[in-house]
Amino acid sequence: MNLKIAIQKKGRLAEPSKKYLASFGLQFPVNNKQLAIKCLNQPVSLINVRDNDIPKYVSESAVDYGIVGLDVVNESGRKIKVVRKLDFCKCQMVIAAPIGSGIKSVKDLQGKRIATSYPNILGKFLNLNQIKSKIVVVEGSVELAPYLEAADAVFDITETGRTLKEFDLVPIKTVLKSQAVLITSLNNKQRKFFNLPI
């Protein structure tokens, strides 16, 4: 049986995911840009897709495993099993507000506009904290929204905090600590992912 493993086609998880799979002895052709790449020494296929599609393909058992950020898993809302946290591509999902805005805590978000590319995670957090805010969904540079006066605060991923500083944004709350995770469907009956018990 040919095992299918979905990874990010391009982006910050792409190369670390390949290195992780190589640690199990899997060998793939170098510089292959195909969407499906056959392993050279095992019955395994690497499926290169957009990261947002990985939880969908895994939950529907179109692929056997996926490597994706925990943030993407949570945002998808799909019921899947996290086999292992992989300890790379670590980042934090934070709510941040402009310096001098007066927004210094979660309570100060009441009635405010928050720009994000992760409306599901943010919506759950606001509901849990009984905060009624307007979620402004944007793709791309979320940090621009307060500068353009399209939002009062942002909810986004940060690794170093450098981009937030560039836009004079200060984190007020860390909502989720994310990293790359290995995922599979709830229906997967395999006992091992190579030498990893699942």
C-alpha positions as CSV (number, residue, x, y, z in Angstrom):
1,M,0.0,0.0,0.0
2,N,1.3,3.4,-0.9
3,L,1.4,5.8,2.0
4,K,0.4,9.4,1.2
5,I,1.8,12.2,3.3
6,A,0.7,15.8,2.7
7,I,3.1,18.7,3.3
8,Q,3.1,22.4,2.6
9,K,3.8,23.0,-1.1
10,K,5.8,26.2,-0.4
11,G,6.3,28.3,2.7
12,R,8.1,28.1,6.0
13,L,7.1,24.5,6.8
14,A,8.0,23.0,3.4
15,E,11.8,22.3,3.8
16,P,11.7,21.5,7.5
17,S,8.9,18.9,6.8
18,K,11.1,17.3,4.1
19,K,14.0,17.1,6.6
20,Y,11.8,15.6,9.2
21,L,10.7,12.8,6.8
22,A,14.3,12.3,5.8
23,S,15.0,11.5,9.4
24,F,13.1,8.3,9.0
25,G,15.3,7.4,6.0
26,L,12.8,8.4,3.3
27,Q,14.5,9.6,0.2
28,F,12.8,11.9,-2.3
29,P,14.1,13.3,-5.7
30,V,15.8,16.7,-5.1
31,N,14.2,19.8,-6.6
32,N,11.1,18.0,-7.8
33,K,8.3,20.5,-8.2
34,Q,5.5,17.9,-8.9
35,L,2.4,17.9,-6.7
36,A,2.9,14.2,-6.0
37,I,6.4,12.9,-5.5
38,K,7.2,9.2,-5.1
39,C,9.7,8.2,-2.5
40,L,12.8,6.5,-4.0
41,N,13.2,3.8,-1.3
42,Q,9.7,3.2,0.3
43,P,6.1,2.9,-0.9
44,V,5.4,6.5,0.1
45,S,4.1,9.5,-1.9
46,L,4.7,13.1,-0.8
47,I,1.7,15.3,-1.7
48,N,2.5,19.0,-2.0
49,V,-0.6,21.2,-1.3
50,R,-1.6,24.5,0.3
51,D,-1.3,24.3,4.1
52,N,-5.0,25.2,4.5
53,D,-6.0,22.1,2.5
54,I,-4.0,19.6,4.6
55,P,-6.5,19.2,7.5
56,K,-9.3,18.7,5.0
57,Y,-7.4,16.0,3.1
58,V,-6.3,14.3,6.3
59,S,-9.8,14.3,7.9
60,E,-11.4,12.9,4.8
61,S,-8.6,10.2,4.5
62,A,-7.6,11.4,1.1
63,V,-4.1,11.3,2.5
64,D,-2.8,9.2,5.4
65,Y,-0.8,11.8,7.3
66,G,-0.1,15.5,7.1
67,I,2.5,17.9,8.5
68,V,1.0,21.4,9.2
69,G,1.0,24.1,11.8
70,L,-1.2,23.6,14.9
71,D,-2.7,27.0,14.1
72,V,-4.0,25.8,10.7
73,V,-5.4,22.6,12.4
74,N,-7.3,24.7,15.0
75,E,-8.6,27.2,12.4
76,S,-9.9,24.4,10.2
77,G,-12.1,23.0,12.9
78,R,-11.6,19.5,11.5
79,K,-11.7,16.5,13.8
80,I,-8.3,14.9,13.4
81,K,-5.7,13.3,15.6
82,V,-2.4,15.1,16.4
83,V,0.1,12.3,16.4
84,R,3.1,14.4,17.5
85,K,4.2,17.9,18.0
86,L,7.3,18.3,15.9
87,D,9.2,21.0,17.7
88,F,9.9,23.1,14.6
89,C,8.4,26.3,13.1
90,K,7.4,27.5,16.5
91,C,5.4,30.7,16.7
92,Q,2.7,32.4,18.8
93,M,-0.7,33.6,17.9
94,V,-1.2,37.0,19.6
95,I,-3.6,39.8,19.9
96,A,-1.7,43.1,19.5
97,A,-2.8,46.8,19.5
98,P,-1.1,50.0,18.5
99,I,1.0,51.8,21.1
100,G,-1.0,54.6,22.7
101,S,-4.4,53.1,21.6
102,G,-5.5,52.5,25.2
103,I,-6.0,48.8,24.5
104,K,-3.9,47.1,27.2
105,S,-6.0,44.0,28.1
106,V,-8.5,41.6,26.6
107,K,-11.4,43.5,28.3
108,D,-10.4,46.6,26.3
109,L,-11.3,44.8,23.1
110,Q,-15.0,45.1,23.9
111,G,-16.7,46.7,20.9
112,K,-13.4,47.0,18.9
113,R,-12.5,45.8,15.4
114,I,-9.9,43.1,15.2
115,A,-8.2,42.2,11.9
116,T,-7.1,38.6,11.4
117,S,-6.7,35.8,8.9
118,Y,-7.8,33.3,11.7
119,P,-11.5,34.2,12.4
120,N,-12.4,30.8,13.9
121,I,-9.7,30.7,16.5
122,L,-10.2,34.4,17.4
123,G,-14.0,34.0,17.5
124,K,-13.8,31.1,20.0
125,F,-11.4,33.0,22.1
126,L,-13.6,36.1,22.2
127,N,-16.7,34.0,23.0
128,L,-14.9,32.2,25.9
129,N,-14.0,35.6,27.3
130,Q,-17.4,37.1,26.7
131,I,-16.0,39.9,24.4
132,K,-18.1,41.3,21.6
133,S,-15.8,42.6,18.9
134,K,-16.1,42.9,15.2
135,I,-13.8,40.4,13.4
136,V,-12.3,42.0,10.2
137,V,-11.1,39.1,8.0
138,V,-8.1,40.0,5.9
139,E,-5.7,38.0,3.8
140,G,-2.0,38.9,3.9
141,S,-0.6,41.8,5.9
142,V,-2.8,41.9,8.9
143,E,-0.5,44.4,10.7
144,L,-1.5,47.0,8.1
145,A,-5.1,47.2,9.2
146,P,-4.7,49.5,12.2
147,Y,-2.3,51.7,10.2
148,L,-5.0,52.0,7.6
149,E,-7.6,52.6,10.3
150,A,-9.5,49.5,9.1
151,A,-9.2,47.9,12.6
152,D,-8.3,48.7,16.2
153,A,-6.2,45.7,16.9
154,V,-4.9,42.5,15.2
155,F,-4.8,38.8,15.8
156,D,-1.9,37.2,14.0
157,I,1.1,34.8,14.1
158,T,4.4,36.1,15.3
159,E,7.8,34.4,15.5
160,T,10.1,37.2,16.6
161,G,7.8,40.1,17.1
162,R,9.7,42.1,14.5
163,T,6.8,42.8,12.2
164,L,4.6,43.9,15.1
165,K,7.3,46.4,16.2
166,E,7.6,47.8,12.7
167,F,3.9,48.8,12.8
168,D,4.1,50.0,16.4
169,L,1.9,47.1,17.7
170,V,2.3,45.7,21.2
171,P,1.1,42.2,22.1
172,I,-1.6,42.1,24.8
173,K,-2.5,38.4,24.8
174,T,-1.0,35.2,23.6
175,V,-4.0,33.0,22.5
176,L,-2.1,30.0,21.1
177,K,1.5,28.6,21.0
178,S,1.8,26.9,17.7
179,Q,4.3,24.6,16.0
180,A,4.4,22.0,13.2
181,V,2.5,18.9,14.0
182,L,2.1,15.4,12.4
183,I,-1.6,14.7,12.0
184,T,-3.8,11.8,10.8
185,S,-7.5,11.0,10.5
186,L,-9.5,9.6,13.4
187,N,-10.1,6.5,11.2
188,N,-6.4,5.6,10.7
189,K,-5.9,2.1,12.2
190,Q,-2.1,2.0,11.7
191,R,-0.1,1.4,14.9
192,K,3.0,3.2,13.8
193,F,4.2,6.1,11.7
194,F,7.5,4.3,10.7
195,N,9.1,4.0,14.1
196,L,6.7,6.4,15.9
197,P,3.8,4.7,17.9
198,I,0.5,6.4,17.2
